[in-house]
Amino acid sequence: MRSFLAASFLAFSVACQLAGSALAQVQSERQRAAISAFSEGDRLSAVGRWAEACAQYTESQRLDPQLGALLHVADCNERIGKLATAWNAFSEASALAEQRSDPRLQVARERTAALAPRVAQLRIQVAEPVTGLEVSVDGTAVALDAAETSFALDAGEHRLQASAPGAEPWTRTLRIADGTVERVQVPALRARDSFAAQDSLHTGGAQPERDPPMAPGATQRTLGWIAIGTGAAAGIATGVLLALQDDKADAVRDLANGLDTTDPAAVEQYDDDKRPLVEDQRQLAALSIATGVAGGVLLAVGVALLVTAPDDDDDNENAELTLAPALGPRAQLMVLRGRF
């Protein structure tokens, strides 16, 4: 069993290295997409389409967080009236610029200070703190302070909710305007009737019997099927990636059909059109290798777990399985052998 685990770990390490290389290429693609979104944001802001520009700057910041993108997110949110979102972004940019000793620190601080008196503030107090109490605003949980919790909100309608184990949830909807301070007190939550508690009273407090723990063999077989299912999914993903790679190759061949090689302009246009297709092929090939190797390893591990799983009444001590690397004249293989 130890040799099996060691071999499985070795195979998994190889798969992780291949996957890491593929992920590095994906990260590079994310950075290019972030630059493209940022450029689109600049184009939209130049013609005054601030809401659309803000969406592009936000997407750029999500793909590749940068101080410049964050400042643009803050600026465009201020222009479309989302003052609290802008103030939070300028505050975050100030902290980041100070950490990096960036010269844009002064601008970020000045914009943060200028917005502060215009931002709406919501202040929450809890009448009766209880264990497990959770308060959320518009579905986002709020970290409660002991006395009063205060934070900035964009002007408009907001929904507050409080909940706790064994209590009826409390909800309130309010409208808040820029530059105002809204104070809300969360009342003591009412206890909620529990059918389980009533049943316990009727049965004298008897507790339901617990299910017996799952046998080791059943647990191992469950893990085996999970590994096989995941490996099969990786195989499907590999097939999809290979199909996409073939599509890119077909696109390159289509470009070459009818190309007049004596026309320098046509050849230059062909090279420009071909370059991104070839780059996509390279990335798809790397991803398909990574998913293929990972899927194969998971399938092998899943099969190994299934065939070596002991019966519920038998530890199957004589079972033996070995997964070991083997070198061939044209391939590198993983060999699975054993007795059961």
GUNURO-232487 format. One record per residue: y negated, z negated, x of N, C-alpha, C, O in turn. Coordinates in steps of 0.001 Angstrom, whole numbers. Atoms other than C-alpha are relative to their C-alpha. Layout:
BEGIN
     n_py     n_pz     n_px    ca_py    ca_pz    ca_px     c_py     c_pz     c_px     o_py     o_pz     o_px
        Y        Z        X        Y        Z        X        Y        Z        X        Y        Z        X
...
***
This chain:
BEGIN
     n_py     n_pz     n_px    ca_py    ca_pz    ca_px     c_py     c_pz     c_px     o_py     o_pz     o_px
     1213        0      837        0        0        0    -1260        0      870    -2258      644      547
     1175       39     -890    -2359     -798     2900     -280     1364      594    -1433     1786      685
      212    -1333     -579    -1764     2610     4490     -566      960    -1020    -1373     1828     -686
      542     -838     1077    -2449     4254     1137    -1491     -253     -196    -2275      687     -329
     1415      324      187    -5742     2403      738     -841      496     1171    -1955      985      986
      746     -459    -1174    -6780     3225     4297     -205     1503      -39    -1296     2000      240
      113    -1459       65    -6026     6915     3840     -952      429    -1106    -1725     1372     -940
      911     -316     1099    -7829     6955      498    -1444     -222      404    -2324      569       66
     1363      284     -451   -10875     5357     2085     -489     1075      952    -1652     1473      894
      380    -1054     -934   -10850     7971     4867     -384     1269     -749    -1396     1903     -450
      300    -1208      765   -10699    10810     2366    -1294     -136     -775    -2089      799     -868
     1229      230      770   -13413     9267      270    -1218       59      911    -2266      553      495
     1122      -47     -952   -15643     8884     3362     -382     1435      311    -1564     1771      389
      274    -1416     -266   -15272    12597     4120     -741      626    -1167    -1699     1377     -985
      654     -531     1183   -16199    13426      544    -1438     -471      -95    -2325      301     -461
     1363      533       58   -19239    11150      720     -923      690      993    -2092      927      689
      830     -690     -991   -20475    12858     3902     -398     1387     -506    -1549     1802     -366
      322    -1316      546   -20232    16268     2263     -994     -114    -1144    -1926      681    -1259
      917      188     1121   -21926    14957     -850    -1392     -368      489    -2389       44     -105
     1303      369     -551   -24696    13436     1286     -782     1207      478    -1996     1283      292
      674    -1219     -450   -25446    16820     2838     -529      790    -1191    -1637     1325    -1158
      439     -718     1196   -25605    18392     -598    -1184     -683     -657    -2106      -23    -1137
     1102      732      619   -27863    15644    -1892    -1298      193      777    -2381      215      192
     1204     -238     -796   -30253    16216     1006     -649     1325     -398    -1875     1436     -445
      551    -1280      434   -30626    19820     -112     -619     -121    -1387    -1650      487    -1672
      564      221     1327   -31168    18684    -3686    -1353     -693       92    -2278     -367     -652
     1271      698     -189   -33904    16313    -2465    -1093      967      443    -2237      867       -1
      973    -1003     -427   -35611    19223     -715     -451      848    -1186    -1623     1209    -1292
      346     -774     1195   -35471    21159    -3982     -935     -803     -899    -1856     -240    -1491
      885      844      799   -37063    18190    -5788    -1414       16      556    -2378       44     -208
     1324      -20     -607   -39937    18207    -3299     -711     1323     -283    -1914     1341     -541
      622    -1293      320   -40530    21920    -3853     -436       34    -1459    -1502      557    -1784
      367       40     1420   -40498    21348    -7618    -1225     -880     -216    -2069     -578    -1060
     1164      883      126   -42987    18487    -7192    -1275      725      427    -2314      592     -220
     1163     -763     -460   -45344    20737    -5223     -401     1034    -1041    -1588     1238    -1298
      294    -1005     1025   -45042    23430    -7891     -678     -643    -1210    -1635      -90    -1752
      607      685     1148   -45828    20920   -10679    -1421     -431      323    -2307     -332     -526
     1343      422     -405   -48818    19592    -8736     -966     1189      -16    -2098     1068     -484
      853    -1196       -2   -50187    23122    -8238     -321      445    -1419    -1439      872    -1705
      245     -354     1395   -49755    23817   -11949     -996     -966     -632    -1826     -562    -1446
      975      971      491   -51643    20597   -12696    -1405      347      457    -2354      230     -318
     1320     -417     -492   -54513    21785   -10500     -532     1197     -786    -1717     1260    -1113
      434    -1191      739   -54591    25122   -12322     -467     -379    -1408    -1488      123    -1878
      343      388     1362   -54670    23486   -15753    -1265     -846      -42    -2084     -697     -949
     1199      842      -14   -57296    20913   -14805    -1246      823      293    -2340      476     -152
     1155     -834     -316   -59536    23661   -13447     -582      661    -1234    -1761     1015    -1248
      494     -616     1237   -59794    25111   -16965     -149    -1035    -1104     -296     -677    -2272
      259     1064      952   -60164    21734   -18663     1144     -363     -915      922    -1058    -1907
    -1167      339      824   -56639    21467   -20118      630    -1274      553     1706    -1254     1151
     -341     1252     -686   -56371    17836   -19099     1313     -613     -459     2048    -1160      363
    -1258      595      481   -53484    16701   -21325     1203      692      645     2146       28     1073
    -1083     -739     -632   -51233    19481   -19978       23     -243     1505     1092     -362     2105
       62      276    -1436   -52456    18889   -16431      587    -1367      310     1285    -1549     1308
     -500     1356     -213   -51663    15206   -16781     1528      -23      -15     2154     -730      775
    -1464      -66       57   -48077    16030   -17760      571      578     1290     1613      125     1763
     -477     -593    -1248   -47704    18203   -14646     -155     -962     1178      751    -1074     2003
      190      975    -1078   -49178    15577   -12302     1022    -1132     -107     1551    -1599      902
     -971     1073      208   -46915    12940   -13841     1391      451      419     2137     -320     1023
    -1300     -526     -401   -43868    15165   -13336       92      113     1524     1136     -186     2104
       20      -74    -1465   -44863    15774    -9706      201    -1382      615      951    -1532     1580
     -133     1359     -499   -45196    12027    -9148     1417     -536     -221     1932    -1296      600
    -1369      443      272   -41784    11447   -10752      985      616      998     1897      -56     1480
     -919     -695     -891   -40075    14038    -8561     -166     -441     1448      821     -592     2168
      271      351    -1403   -41751    13039    -5280    -1237     -890       49    -2344     -380      217
     1157      905       67   -43989     9931    -5439     -897      120     1227     -447      -32     2363
      993     -127    -1058   -47155    10454    -3407    -1316     -611     -477    -1596     -630    -1675
     1275      620      353   -50551     8727    -3301     -932      998     -673    -1607      651    -1642
      881    -1001      583   -52413    11958    -4061      361      302    -1438     -516      381    -2299
     -425     -265     1376   -50332    12696    -7144     -325    -1183     -898     -731     -997    -2045
      280     1192      793   -50761     9098    -8321    -1482      -77     -365    -1817     -448    -1490
     1430        3      298   -54561     9360    -8055     -350     1055    -1057    -1201      815    -1914
      247    -1030     1013   -54511    12596   -10066      526     -446    -1364      -94     -171    -2391
     -522      539     1269   -52315    10918   -12707    -1014     -967     -609    -1282     -923    -1809
      984      972      490   -54874     8106   -12967    -1244      704     -524    -1742      359    -1596
     1235     -692      391   -57862    10483   -13141      173      743    -1326     -686      651    -2202
     -155     -794     1219   -56423    12759   -15839      264     -896    -1212     -142     -553    -2322
     -191      923     1119   -55296     9803   -17982    -1327     -602     -459    -1527     -826    -1653
     1320      484      389   -58840     8458   -17896     -734     1069     -809    -1418      750    -1781
      700    -1084      686   -60138    11859   -19001      517      215    -1424     -238      652    -2292
     -536     -213     1348   -57803    11984   -22024      -13    -1299     -811      559    -1355    -1899
      206     1208      775   -58669     8442   -23088     1070    -1058      122     1007    -2060     -590
    -1018     1021     -212   -55598     6536   -21885     -461     -909     1145        8     -816     2280
      678      777    -1037   -57684     3961   -20060      912    -1015      664      832    -1211     1877
     -889      992     -601   -55013     1301   -19565      991      662      950     1260      144     2034
     -913     -735     -882   -52565     3850   -18141     -720      416     1276     -160      324     2369
      781     -389    -1175   -55318     5115   -15832     -287    -1195      886     -166    -1109     2108
      326     1207     -782   -56312     1596   -14774     1218     -498      759     1104     -886     1922
    -1229      412     -690   -52703      690   -13963      320      927     1166      741      469     2229
     -286     -957    -1066   -52297     3888   -11928     -982     -156     1162     -581      -94     2324
      973      230    -1075   -55543     3297   -10001      309    -1307      747      162    -1371     1967
     -354     1269     -654   -54455     -310    -9325     1191      197      931     1205     -314     2050
    -1165     -273     -848   -51102      904    -8017     -392      831     1219       99      598     2324
      462     -828    -1117   -52841     3531    -5890     -779     -837     1009     -665     -609     2213
      748      867     -917   -55163      856    -4438      940     -803      889      732     -922     2096
     -957      790     -776   -52217    -1289    -3403      728      874     1014      949      456     2150
     -710     -901     -902   -50405     1698    -1892     -903      459     1142     -471      516     2294
      939     -438    -1040   -53499     2924      -28     -276    -1123      996     -382     -877     2198
      231     1132     -901   -54124     -563     1374     1203     -221      906     1048     -528     2088
    -1212      182     -796   -50521     -812     2527       82     1040     1111      554      748     2210
      -98    -1096     -975   -50802     2543     4322    -1277      191      815    -1344     1086     1657
     1307     -159     -660   -54408     2053     5551     -546     1400     -233    -1072     2037      680
      426    -1348      358   -55248     5268     3728    -1502      -10     -321    -1975     -932     -985
     1450      -29      251   -58952     6291     3615     -362      139    -1474    -1519      -71    -1839
      285     -107     1432   -58646     6885     -143      -18    -1359     -694     -196    -1433    -1910
       -1     1350      572   -58481     3111     -648    -1313     -310     -710    -1301     -876    -1803
     1309      318      583   -62236     2845    -1337     -173      670    -1359     -664       48    -2302
      114     -711     1271   -62126     5480    -4068      873     -656    -1061      438     -846    -2197
     -917      617      960   -59113     3864    -5722     -544    -1341     -489     -451    -1656    -1675
      548     1302      393   -60770      438    -5696    -1218      169     -918    -1361     -553    -1905
     1196     -203      822   -64043     1750    -7110      375      465    -1408     -214        8    -2388
     -411     -472     1315   -62283     3592    -9940      679    -1122     -797      498    -1216    -2011
     -656     1122      674   -60174      506   -10735    -1035     -970     -554     -937    -1402    -1702
     1039      946      430   -63244    -1751   -10898     -845      569    -1136    -1238     -164    -2044
      822     -608     1047   -65193      730   -13037      722       22    -1346       86      -75    -2396
     -766      -73     1244   -62397      951   -15597      262    -1371     -616      415    -1491    -1832
     -440     1326      455   -61645    -2764   -15841     -680     -473    -1278       30     -892    -2192
      617      518     1230   -64277    -3718   -18481      212      885    -1226      -60      452    -2346
     -200     -914     1126   -63395     -710   -20649     1416      -43     -550     1693      530    -1603
    -1408      -10      382   -59675    -1419   -20872      280    -1088    -1029     -198    -2214     -886
     -395      982     1014   -58228    -3163   -23952     1027     -962      593     1882     -565     1385
     -898     1042     -500   -56397    -6420   -23249      757     -623    -1173      164     -934    -2206
     -818      713      978   -53526    -7932   -25235      465    -1305      644     1030    -1306     1737
     -389     1312     -519   -52918   -11656   -24767      975     -646     -985      672     -808    -2167
    -1080      503      837   -49702   -13165   -26080      270    -1464      323      408    -1844     1486
     -412     1389     -121   -48947   -16828   -26681     1246     -211     -866     1411      420    -1910
    -1232      299      716   -45604   -18234   -27808     -109    -1398     -582     -331    -2365      147
      141     1303      658   -45697   -21040   -30372     1118     -951      375      887    -2146      561
    -1152      870     -270   -42209   -22335   -29614      970      738      926     1849     1459      453
     -935     -665     -929   -40457   -21108   -26445     1432     -490     -231     1671    -1692     -343
    -1412      338      160   -36672   -21006   -26907      815      778     1030      359     1780     1581
     -873     -652     -968   -33785   -20056   -24669      368     1406     -487      762     1593    -1638
     -357    -1379      333   -33192   -16310   -24611    -1070      764     -731     -817     1877    -1194
     1073     -695      705   -36545   -15418   -26172     -416     1253      771     -651     1204     1979
      449    -1260     -587   -37498   -11786   -25527    -1124      568     -856    -1019      627    -2081
     1141     -608      690   -40831   -10198   -26417     -198     1402      580     -174     1587     1797
      211    -1377     -453   -41433    -6446   -26255    -1213      592     -692    -1556      222    -1815
     1124     -756      549   -44412    -4168   -26799      367     1474       71      597     2018     1150
     -395    -1412       95   -43598     -642   -27990     1356      244      656     1584     1289     1266
    -1346     -147     -521   -39988    -1242   -26949      176     -386     1454     1299     -353     1957
      -79      395    -1401   -40809    -2389   -23396      -95    -1513      111    -1035    -2119     -403
      -33     1453     -125   -39900    -5965   -22489    -1200     -512      790    -1662      138     1728
     1159      624     -633   -42755    -8266   -21453      464    -1257      729     1202    -2073      178
     -305     1213     -765   -42432   -10878   -18703     -970    -1095     -442    -2168    -1006     -173
      850     1029      581   -43751   -14016   -20391     -397    -1052     1020      431    -1503     1811
      478     1130     -786   -45913   -16594   -18606      110    -1270     -843      314    -1210    -2056
     -169     1271      702   -45770   -20270   -19496    -1076     -194    -1067     -760     -604    -2184
     1091      260      942   -49202   -20439   -21186     -367     1245     -793     -277     1249    -2021
      466    -1213      676   -50441   -16938   -21972      309     1211      854      138     1175     2073
     -316    -1238     -696   -49362   -13413   -21053    -1055     1037     -359    -1294     1292    -1539
     1069     -965      230   -52115   -10817   -20646      297     1291      750      714     1266     1908
     -159    -1287     -670   -51876    -7115   -19893     -810     1057     -735    -1224      865    -1879
      838    -1079      529   -53740    -3860   -20475      815      911     -913     2009     1126     -703
     -627     -933      933   -52983    -1482   -23352     -945     1156     -283    -2161      974     -336
      807    -1128      460   -54173     1992   -24276     -432     -248    -1441      289     -883    -2211
      482      167     1365   -56246     2072   -27438      946      689     -979     1530     1729     -674
     -863     -587     1021   -54297     2743   -30628      907    -1024     -634      668    -2227     -525
     -928      871      714   -51420     1319   -32639     1171     -387      887     1725      448     1602
    -1101      507     -816   -48778     -848   -30988      886     -916     -843      435    -1523    -1815
     -984      802      747   -45659    -2650   -32187      535    -1103      905     1054     -833     1988
     -508     1163     -714   -44745    -6152   -31017     1270     -488     -688     1382     -446    -1913
    -1228      551      556   -41307    -7647   -31469      469    -1156      862      380    -1109     2089
     -568     1156     -692   -39761   -11013   -30579     1389     -249     -556     1614     -116    -1759
    -1364      264      434   -36068   -11890   -30689      600    -1077      886      172    -1282     2022
     -715     1040     -728   -33748   -14692   -29618     1378     -144     -623     1548      144    -1807
    -1352      179      554   -30035   -15452   -30027      -12     -950    -1192     -597    -2031    -1127
     -108      853     1174   -29289   -16848   -33481    -1254      -96     -835    -1342     -963    -1704
     1266       73      730   -32799   -16142   -34810     -336     1352     -608       63     2398      -96
      483    -1225      620   -34356   -13605   -37134    -1086      627      878    -1983      -87     1327
     1047     -633     -820   -36439   -11038   -35179    -1343       -8     -735    -1403       33    -1964
     1374      -18      528   -40224   -11081   -35653     -677     1265      482     -554     1627     1652
      662    -1258     -337   -42276    -7882   -35720    -1419        0     -538    -1682     -511    -1626
     1370     -153      457   -45981    -7150   -35943     -567     1297      570     -340     1628     1733
      681    -1218     -430   -47968    -3906   -35777    -1500     -254       11    -2048     -805     -944
     1445      217      -95   -51580    -3974   -34585     -682     1220      583      -53     2033     1261
      829    -1049     -593   -54380    -1581   -33676    -1000     -662      936    -1565    -1710      622
      874      580     -998   -56463    -2202   -30598     -958     1074      496     -569     2231      653
     1032     -947     -443   -59706     -561   -29412     -353     -256     1461     -159    -1357     1976
      403      137    -1403   -60985       81   -25887    -1035    -1109      147    -1913    -1269     -701
      979     1030     -319   -62888    -2809   -24353      148    -1286     -792     -671    -2193     -638
     -187     1209      803   -61528    -5412   -26795     1129     -852      555     1951     -391     1348
    -1070      924     -368   -59311    -8436   -26306      685     -455    -1287       43    -1044    -2157
     -775      365     1189   -56577    -8991   -28903      954    -1132      368     1761    -1005     1289
     -881     1141     -223   -54847   -12376   -29047     1036      -65    -1121      700       31    -2301
    -1094       65      958   -51458   -12671   -30738      873    -1195      347     1236    -1394     1507
     -915     1120     -205   -49335   -15781   -31202     1341      323     -654     1414      606    -1849
    -1354     -202      513   -45586   -15304   -31565      436    -1290     -677      523    -2323      -12
     -352     1243      699   -44519   -17815   -34250     1402     -469      364     2167      254     1001
    -1361      503     -182   -41429   -20016   -34121      958      851     -826      734     1055    -2019
     -926     -887      679   -38495   -17789   -35010      925     -797     -917     1381    -1888     -574
     -878      667      960   -36430   -18682   -38061     1460      212      381     1852     1273      868
    -1433     -102     -289   -32736   -19424   -37630      641     1023     -916      250     1173    -2073
     -691    -1024      774   -30417   -16678   -38788     1365     -515     -420     2069    -1134      378
    -1321      413      474   -27348   -17353   -40939     1074      691      818      968     1870     1154
    -1087     -531     -822   -24145   -16897   -38986     1303      -98     -774     1761    -1197    -1086
    -1281        8      687   -20966   -15869   -40756     1084     -630      863     2009    -1269      362
     -993      581     -900   -19025   -16885   -37683      -65    -1520      -51      965    -2194      -14
      133     1450       62   -20478   -20410   -37883      558     -539    -1311     1175    -1604    -1319
     -539      441     1266   -19586   -20667   -41587     1524       22       14     2160     -904     -489
    -1456      -62      -84   -16019   -19543   -40923      545    -1141      831     1601    -1693      524
     -448     1092     -847   -15755   -22135   -38179       17    -1309     -764      914    -2131     -575
       42     1224      788   -16792   -24872   -40614     1176      -47     -983     1795    -1096    -1163
    -1067      -39      980   -14243   -23740   -43212     1367     -196      631     2273     -724      -14
    -1304      117     -661   -11410   -23645   -40690       92    -1212      898     1021    -1325     1699
      -54     1208     -814   -12217   -26971   -39102     -324      229     1451      103     -537     2315
      417     -238    -1391   -13718   -25442   -35976     1064      661      837      944      691     2061
    -1064     -636     -769   -10534   -23604   -34995     -522     1258      662    -1270     2023       52
      435    -1154     -767   -11109   -20979   -32346     1055     1089      -70     2246      778      -27
     -990    -1083       20    -9448   -17562   -32541      742       84     1317      205     -214     2384
     -806     -114    -1207    -6627   -16941   -30127     -535     1133      859     -951     2176      355
      460    -1021     -932    -7602   -15014   -27038     1128      977      286     2301      605      322
     -998     -992     -367    -5849   -11809   -26186      555     -321     1379     -191     -758     2256
     -581      269    -1323    -3422   -12192   -23278     -611      936     1031     -986     2061      699
      572     -870    -1036    -4709   -10835   -19969      847     1241      206     2069     1215       57
     -698    -1258     -224    -3828    -7268   -19199      892     -102     1225      490     -654     2249
     -941       41    -1110     -781    -6879   -16968     -533      828     1165    -1261     1800      962
      498     -749    -1169    -1437    -5701   -13379      330     1480      -75     -491     2327      277
     -378    -1411       75      510    -2495   -14001     -870      770     -974    -1258     1905     -696
      855     -675      978    -1526    -1651   -17091    -1399      219      545    -2002     1270      329
     1326     -151     -606    -4771    -2291   -15225      -22     1149      994     -955     1951     1009
      -47    -1057    -1009    -3699      -11   -12381      129     1372     -656     -488     2340     -211
     -121    -1295      677    -2644     2732   -14775    -1319      413     -656    -1673     1592     -662
     1312     -317      587    -5999     2483   -16571     -950      560     1058    -1635     1557      832
      847     -493    -1089    -7824     2873   -13265      439     1390      448     -390     2231      796
     -494    -1310     -392    -5576     5807   -12436     -468     1101     -926     -879     2170     -475
      459    -1012      954    -6439     7654   -15639    -1500      216      104    -1985     1335      -61
     1445     -155     -173   -10127     6940   -15084     -297      902     1195    -1147     1788     1118
      205     -827    -1197    -9910     8431   -11570      371     1456     -272     -326     2367      175
     -419    -1372      302    -8015    11483   -12881    -1033      684     -898    -1378     1847     -687
     1010     -582      881   -10552    12009   -15671    -1271      367      741    -1853     1428      519
     1205     -287     -784   -13458    11750   -13244      221     1175      930     -663     2015     1095
     -312    -1119     -881   -11731    14110   -10812       31     1319     -740     -432     2340     -232
      -24    -1220      802   -11113    16622   -13587    -1415      453     -354    -1716     1646     -341
     1391     -343      300   -14788    16444   -14559     -678      625     1220    -1449     1578     1100
      566     -573    -1226   -15729    17085   -10934      516     1416      217     -221     2284      685
     -547    -1348     -123   -13369    20090   -10941     -705      982     -922     -997     2113     -533
      731     -861      934   -15078    21491   -14027    -1391      316      541    -1855     1454      476
     1331     -213     -570   -18466    20975   -12373       57      996     1154     -839     1825     1319
     -161     -939    -1112   -17172    22818    -9303      120     1431     -513     -473     2355       44
     -137    -1330      576   -16129    25748   -11474    -1324      562     -497    -1621     1741     -309
     1310     -437      486   -19556    25886   -13095     -893      412     1164    -1568     1440     1106
      828     -310    -1164   -21274    25790    -9701      429     1314      651     -417     2101     1074
     -483    -1256     -583   -19047    28600    -8386     -406     1196     -873     -749     2261     -360
      423    -1086      888   -19832    30688   -11485    -1483      306      185    -1885     1470      199
     1422     -214     -243   -23546    30162   -10916     -231      698     1338    -1114     1546     1468
      126     -647    -1311   -23089    31132    -7272      321     1487     -113     -354     2314      499
     -329    -1416      207   -21399    34383    -8381    -1141      740     -705    -1429     1897     -401
     1131     -629      695   -24315    35060   -10729    -1113      343      985    -1713     1415      908
     1032     -273    -1006   -26733    34752    -7808      400     1183      878     -435     2021     1219
     -465    -1121     -824   -24569    37120    -5736     -150     1321     -759     -553     2329     -180
      165    -1212      804   -24556    39647    -8607    -1467      420      -57    -1789     1608      -19
     1419     -317       50   -28337    39375    -8805     -468      667     1295    -1289     1583     1271
      352     -616    -1293   -28616    40181    -5079      496     1438       57     -208     2333      524
     -540    -1370       -1   -26348    43199    -5506     -803      914     -925    -1021     2084     -612
      821     -812      902   -28404    44391    -8462    -1312      420      656    -1786     1538      453
     1235     -351     -691   -31535    44254    -6325      216     1130     1006     -639     1993     1204
     -272     -999    -1037   -29848    46340    -3644      293     1382     -584       91     2396       84
     -321    -1295      624   -28756    49057    -6102    -1274      845     -165    -2274      392     -721
     1127     -917      150   -31088    52008    -5936    -1160     -279      946    -2230      308      787
     1087      311     -931   -33145    50521    -3058     -251     1176      929      672     1699     1554
      397    -1072     -923   -35026    53170    -1125     -352     -640     1333    -1447    -1174     1509
      207      646    -1294   -34631    51945     2454    -1047      687      848    -1462      156     1878
     1034     -704     -784   -37144    54517     3663    -1397     -414     -429    -2384      -45      207
     1302      445      506   -39924    52881     1635     -255    -1430      482      375    -2359      -22
      234     1356     -528   -41327    49893     3615     -438     -974    -1084      -27    -2134    -1059
      462      907     1057   -43035    48441      538     1165     -452     -862     1243    -1618    -1250
    -1158      358      823   -39793    48567    -1451      912     -962      742     1443    -1902      150
     -844      894     -801   -37854    46944     1395     -610    -1390       66      103    -2388      -38
      662     1311      -69   -40449    44173     1703      121     -747    -1329      360    -1954    -1350
     -148      632     1316   -40348    43531    -2062     1436     -480     -214     1670    -1542     -790
    -1411      389       99   -36527    43478    -1891      259    -1291      762      949    -2180      262
     -195     1224     -792   -36620    40853      869     -609    -1210     -696      -14    -2288     -708
      656     1118      694   -39085    38700    -1108      822     -460    -1201      954    -1658    -1453
     -783      351     1182   -36922    38871    -4241     1362     -586      374     1910    -1426     -340
    -1342      421     -404   -33690    38321    -2344        9    -1414      568      982    -2147      394
       15     1274     -721   -34800    35238     -361      316    -1199     -888     1189    -1989     -526
     -336     1178      824   -34823    32678    -3238     1413       48     -560     2032     -996     -765
    -1364      -94      512   -31522    34033    -4562     1016     -445     1044     1984    -1134      723
     -898      410    -1078   -29831    33570    -1201      -79    -1513      224      936    -2164      471
      159     1450     -166   -31289    30053     -902      735     -752    -1118     1368    -1779     -874
     -731      622     1113   -29915    29205    -4360     1505       71      227     2224     -887      -54
    -1426     -121     -306   -26504    30540    -3316      443    -1059      991     1499    -1670      825
     -362      973    -1034   -26516    28286     -246       83    -1405     -583     1003    -2161     -269
      -10     1340      600   -27382    25197    -2274     1175     -175     -957     1816    -1225     -968
    -1130       80      922   -24796    25960    -4950     1321     -105      750     2227     -814      314
    -1225       85     -796   -22135    26470    -2281      202    -1411      538     1311    -1943      507
     -116     1370     -525   -22909    23082     -719      406     -980    -1095     1254    -1847     -883
     -339      897     1110   -22776    21353    -4092     1435      205     -474     2125     -764     -788
    -1366     -253      461   -19516    23065    -5081     1020     -563      974     2066    -1055      552
     -907      596     -984   -17877    21968    -1811       76    -1503     -193     1158    -2090     -177
       18     1456      158   -18994    18384    -2347      751     -441    -1245     1567    -1361    -1186
     -680      403     1228   -17836    18197    -5959     1483      332       41     2302     -405     -507
    -1413     -358     -106   -14592    19995    -5162      790    -1004      809     1874    -1424      404
     -689      984     -842   -13664    17614    -2344       94    -1334     -716     1154    -1960     -740
      -15     1278      711   -14684    14559    -4365      992       22    -1159     1706     -955    -1385
     -942      -94     1108   -12704    15800    -7376     1439      -40      467     2279     -686     -160
    -1358       26     -531    -9608    16425    -5268      426    -1387      433     1552    -1812      173
     -327     1358     -442    -9763    12974    -3729      240     -906    -1202     1195    -1683    -1213
     -167      840     1184   -10211    11320    -7119     1305      309     -729     1982     -607    -1195
    -1268     -353      632    -7282    13252    -8582     1182     -577      773     2121    -1109      180
    -1086      540     -816    -5066    12246    -5650      105    -1515     -154     1205    -2054     -283
        0     1449      160    -6094     8603    -5951      520     -381    -1379     1291    -1331    -1510
     -456      306     1344    -5540     8660    -9720     1499      153     -147     2162     -701     -736
    -1452     -198       60    -2041    10122    -9381      719    -1108      754     1746    -1615      303
     -620     1057     -793    -1248     7585    -6681       23    -1324     -759     1020    -2045     -727
       44     1241      766    -2351     4709    -8878     1007       18    -1142     1626    -1003    -1440
     -946      -83     1112     -231     5966   -11773     1440     -157      458     2208     -904     -149
    -1416        6     -398     2994     6502    -9849      388    -1293      699     1571    -1631      754
     -343     1257     -677     2760     3227    -7940     -241    -1223     -872        9    -2348     -439
      268     1143      869     1763     1067   -10916     1306     -697     -365     2233      -36     -833
    -1239      715      347     4412    -1666   -11427      176      -82    -1505     -798     -113    -2258
     -288      232     1410     6143    -2016   -14774     -417    -1399     -368     -584    -2254      502
      416     1327      443     5137    -4988   -16893      995    -1076      382      625    -2238      549
    -1027      985     -367     8436    -6663   -16001      604      274     1357     1666     -255     1684
     -540     -349    -1306     8914    -5219   -12543    -1152      306      930    -2024     1109      596
     1074     -219     -971     6672    -5324    -9473      158     1295      762     -748     1706     1486
     -215    -1291     -666     8224    -2068    -8206     -262     -102     1499    -1011      685     2076
      271      270    -1412     8332    -3438    -4682      479     1115      909        4     1237     2038
     -531    -1047     -864    10295     -441    -3390     -860     1263       -5     -605     2199      753
      849    -1197       58     7566     2039    -4312     -844      122     1252    -1347     -866     1787
      805     -237    -1203     5779     3607    -1411     -689     1338     -133      -79     2322     -551
      782    -1241       91     3049     6222    -1284     -929       72     1197    -1560     -918     1568
      856     -176    -1174     1184     7648     1690     -874     1224     -219     -379     2285     -597
      956    -1104       41    -1942     9831     1665     -578      132     1397    -1297     -754     1858
      380     -126    -1405    -2589    11207     5156     -581     1375      256     -200     2344     -401
      552    -1321     -340    -4648    13999     6710      999      822      790     1816      271     1528
     -859     -903     -756    -2851    17041     8106     -812     1216      373    -1662     1665     -395
      722    -1166     -488    -4122    19963    10157      917     1214      -57     2060     1153      397
     -743    -1244       48    -2954    23511     9501     -691     1038      849    -1774      779     1373
      626    -1038     -838    -3681    26746    11339    -1306      517     -561    -2152      998      193
     1217     -524      598    -6394    27693     8824     -646     -961     -971    -1609     -591    -1642
      545      914      993    -7087    24592     6760      199    -1434      434     1049    -1746     1269
     -133     1438     -159    -7563    20858     6764      458     -557    -1333     -216     -378    -2348
     -634      406     1231    -5310    19208     4194      138    -1502      -79       34    -2201      928
     -397     1376      247    -4534    15825     2633     1404       42     -578     1614      675    -1613
    -1402      -51      417     -752    15262     2273      330    -1280     -734       45    -2369     -237
     -402     1135      819      585    12959     -470     1510       -8      -42     2118      959     -501
    -1438       97       19     4173    11747      -45      412    -1443     -214     -358    -2360       71
     -457     1361      222     6265     8734     -987     1318      -34     -735     1927     1006     -988
    -1237      167      767     9275     7294    -2843     -267    -1042    -1081    -1107    -1927     -916
      270      862     1142     9469     5511    -6176     1320     -441     -630     1317    -1179    -1615
***
